[in-house]
Amino acid sequence: MNIWIDADALPAAIRDILVRAAMRLKITATFVANKNLTLPVSPHLAFLRVGHGFDVVDETIAGLVAPGDLVVTADIPLAAKVIERGGFGLNPRGELYTTENIGARLTMRNMLDELRSSGVVTGGPAPLSLADRNAFANQLDRFLSTPRPSCP
């Protein structure tokens, strides 16, 4: 199992949690972004820089994910692709995307996107809180310590 991280807008606190988990559990974590990142030197951490452009990071991750891999992303369409390919998605607020909930999340995301494109101000997500960081760390620990089938 690999962990793929959509690192373009990843909060530093979540990056630090992922780095510690990968190094502690000796699991490969690959941070994918279109800008340089600084990571500790470790055989369990990798960085893949991709070109700039709309959804380049997402398409790269979707093309590399294998069944059973975990993808950390706030991007719901990417999470849907990951689940379709037999992977798992986890957002930085600790919500695990599954076959049971991804359809509803994608529908809500698309509805909000349509509202925004028609001029309705929908606001953005709240700043990442300590409770969000704890929820992410707890969900990541649960996921990494629980035996699971190869498909969600």
Kinemage of the C-alpha trace (Angstrom):
@kinemage 1
@onewidth
@group {chain A} dominant
@subgroup {mainchain}
@vectorlist {calphas} color= white
{ca met a 1} P 0.000 0.000 0.000
{ca asn a 2} L 1.128 3.509 -0.847
{ca ile a 3} L -0.133 6.842 0.365
{ca trp a 4} L -0.547 9.476 -2.350
{ca ile a 5} L -0.970 13.072 -1.207
{ca asp a 6} L -2.572 15.862 -3.219
{ca ala a 7} L -0.106 18.370 -1.786
{ca asp a 8} L -0.907 21.591 -3.658
{ca ala a 9} L -3.162 23.011 -0.934
{ca leu a 10} L -2.298 20.617 1.877
{ca pro a 11} L -2.182 22.299 5.291
{ca ala a 12} L 1.250 22.067 6.941
{ca ala a 13} L -0.213 20.407 10.043
{ca ile a 14} L -1.648 17.582 7.916
{ca arg a 15} L 1.643 17.227 6.019
{ca asp a 16} L 3.464 16.815 9.340
{ca ile a 17} L 1.025 14.120 10.505
{ca leu a 18} L 1.522 12.222 7.234
{ca val a 19} L 5.321 12.496 7.415
{ca arg a 20} L 5.402 11.132 10.970
{ca ala a 21} L 3.011 8.276 10.127
{ca ala a 22} L 4.935 7.212 6.997
{ca met a 23} L 8.262 7.235 8.794
{ca arg a 24} L 6.913 5.461 11.893
{ca leu a 25} L 5.088 2.738 9.948
{ca lys a 26} L 7.606 2.540 7.078
{ca ile a 27} L 4.948 3.174 4.428
{ca thr a 28} L 5.753 5.057 1.244
{ca ala a 29} L 4.070 8.460 1.140
{ca thr a 30} L 4.357 10.375 -2.117
{ca phe a 31} L 3.535 14.081 -2.107
{ca val a 32} L 2.378 15.262 -5.543
{ca ala a 33} L 2.348 19.000 -6.302
{ca asn a 34} L 3.035 21.531 -9.021
{ca lys a 35} L 5.351 23.531 -6.750
{ca asn a 36} L 8.414 22.529 -4.752
{ca leu a 37} L 7.965 21.089 -1.274
{ca thr a 38} L 10.496 20.537 1.443
{ca leu a 39} L 10.273 17.152 3.124
{ca pro a 40} L 12.533 15.398 5.599
{ca val a 41} L 15.005 12.962 4.076
{ca ser a 42} L 13.582 9.461 4.418
{ca pro a 43} L 13.345 6.368 2.241
{ca his a 44} L 9.613 6.409 3.006
{ca leu a 45} L 8.932 9.916 1.680
{ca ala a 46} L 8.850 10.895 -1.972
{ca phe a 47} L 8.010 14.054 -3.871
{ca leu a 48} L 6.668 14.155 -7.406
{ca arg a 49} L 6.546 17.566 -9.019
{ca val a 50} L 4.183 17.856 -11.953
{ca gly a 51} L 3.556 20.653 -14.419
{ca his a 52} L 1.176 23.521 -13.850
{ca gly a 53} L -2.317 23.300 -15.229
{ca phe a 54} L -5.871 22.499 -14.325
{ca asp a 55} L -6.139 19.106 -12.584
{ca val a 56} L -2.588 17.991 -13.499
{ca val a 57} L -1.930 16.828 -9.925
{ca asp a 58} L -5.301 15.069 -9.764
{ca glu a 59} L -4.838 13.283 -13.089
{ca thr a 60} L -1.321 12.207 -12.113
{ca ile a 61} L -2.485 10.707 -8.823
{ca ala a 62} L -5.508 9.046 -10.444
{ca gly a 63} L -3.198 7.456 -13.013
{ca leu a 64} L -0.769 6.129 -10.395
{ca val a 65} L -3.100 4.887 -7.661
{ca ala a 66} L -3.391 1.124 -7.259
{ca pro a 67} L -6.108 -0.882 -5.506
{ca gly a 68} L -5.699 -0.555 -1.740
{ca asp a 69} L -3.717 2.706 -1.920
{ca leu a 70} L -4.761 5.675 0.184
{ca val a 71} L -5.089 9.139 -1.360
{ca val a 72} L -5.217 12.207 0.869
{ca thr a 73} L -7.163 14.945 -0.896
{ca ala a 74} L -9.870 17.529 -0.397
{ca asp a 75} L -10.760 17.183 -4.092
{ca ile a 76} L -13.981 15.179 -4.300
{ca pro a 77} L -13.793 14.362 -8.047
{ca leu a 78} L -10.290 12.972 -7.464
{ca ala a 79} L -11.563 10.923 -4.508
{ca ala a 80} L -14.314 9.525 -6.744
{ca lys a 81} L -11.745 8.437 -9.355
{ca val a 82} L -9.587 6.859 -6.645
{ca ile a 83} L -12.508 4.865 -5.258
{ca glu a 84} L -13.468 3.807 -8.780
{ca arg a 85} L -9.928 2.403 -9.168
{ca gly a 86} L -10.096 0.451 -5.897
{ca gly a 87} L -8.277 2.948 -3.701
{ca phe a 88} L -9.361 4.862 -0.629
{ca gly a 89} L -9.728 8.607 -0.112
{ca leu a 90} L -9.226 10.614 3.054
{ca asn a 91} L -9.763 14.353 3.291
{ca pro a 92} L -7.650 16.623 5.514
{ca arg a 93} L -10.548 17.001 7.958
{ca gly a 94} L -10.633 13.276 8.656
{ca glu a 95} L -13.522 12.112 6.476
{ca leu a 96} L -12.906 8.776 4.794
{ca tyr a 97} L -14.449 8.692 1.322
{ca thr a 98} L -16.131 5.365 0.589
{ca thr a 99} L -18.312 3.809 -2.072
{ca glu a 100} L -21.223 4.527 0.273
{ca asn a 101} L -20.670 8.290 0.642
{ca ile a 102} L -18.761 9.483 -2.427
{ca gly a 103} L -21.861 9.795 -4.625
{ca ala a 104} L -23.570 12.163 -2.172
{ca arg a 105} L -20.355 14.188 -1.717
{ca leu a 106} L -19.912 14.497 -5.479
{ca thr a 107} L -23.547 15.567 -5.969
{ca met a 108} L -23.227 18.243 -3.263
{ca arg a 109} L -19.932 19.475 -4.699
{ca asn a 110} L -21.444 19.736 -8.189
{ca met a 111} L -24.502 21.585 -6.882
{ca leu a 112} L -22.328 24.125 -5.042
{ca asp a 113} L -20.158 24.514 -8.144
{ca glu a 114} L -23.268 25.305 -10.226
{ca leu a 115} L -24.442 27.841 -7.644
{ca arg a 116} L -21.039 29.557 -7.640
{ca ser a 117} L -20.942 29.665 -11.450
{ca ser a 118} L -24.366 31.346 -11.456
{ca gly a 119} L -23.126 34.072 -9.106
{ca val a 120} L -24.312 32.779 -5.736
{ca val a 121} L -21.718 33.281 -3.011
{ca thr a 122} L -21.467 29.971 -1.144
{ca gly a 123} L -18.419 30.713 1.003
{ca gly a 124} L -15.512 28.401 1.452
{ca pro a 125} L -14.505 25.855 4.017
{ca ala a 126} L -13.750 26.986 7.554
{ca pro a 127} L -10.084 27.178 8.560
{ca leu a 128} L -8.611 23.857 9.649
{ca ser a 129} L -9.195 23.529 13.385
{ca leu a 130} L -7.457 21.514 16.075
{ca ala a 131} L -10.496 19.198 16.072
{ca asp a 132} L -10.053 18.711 12.282
{ca arg a 133} L -6.355 17.876 12.728
{ca asn a 134} L -7.193 15.392 15.480
{ca ala a 135} L -9.963 13.824 13.378
{ca phe a 136} L -7.524 13.416 10.482
{ca ala a 137} L -4.801 11.884 12.667
{ca asn a 138} L -7.274 9.494 14.284
{ca gln a 139} L -8.825 8.415 10.982
{ca leu a 140} L -5.375 7.929 9.423
{ca asp a 141} L -4.275 5.783 12.377
{ca arg a 142} L -7.473 3.715 12.175
{ca phe a 143} L -7.066 3.241 8.444
{ca leu a 144} L -3.406 2.264 8.631
{ca ser a 145} L -3.907 -0.149 11.531
{ca thr a 146} L -7.036 -1.911 10.243
{ca pro a 147} L -6.782 -4.864 7.873
{ca arg a 148} L -8.926 -4.128 4.835
{ca pro a 149} L -9.928 -5.720 1.554
{ca ser a 150} L -8.254 -4.497 -1.614
{ca cys a 151} L -11.336 -2.524 -2.666
{ca pro a 152} L -13.458 -0.068 -0.618
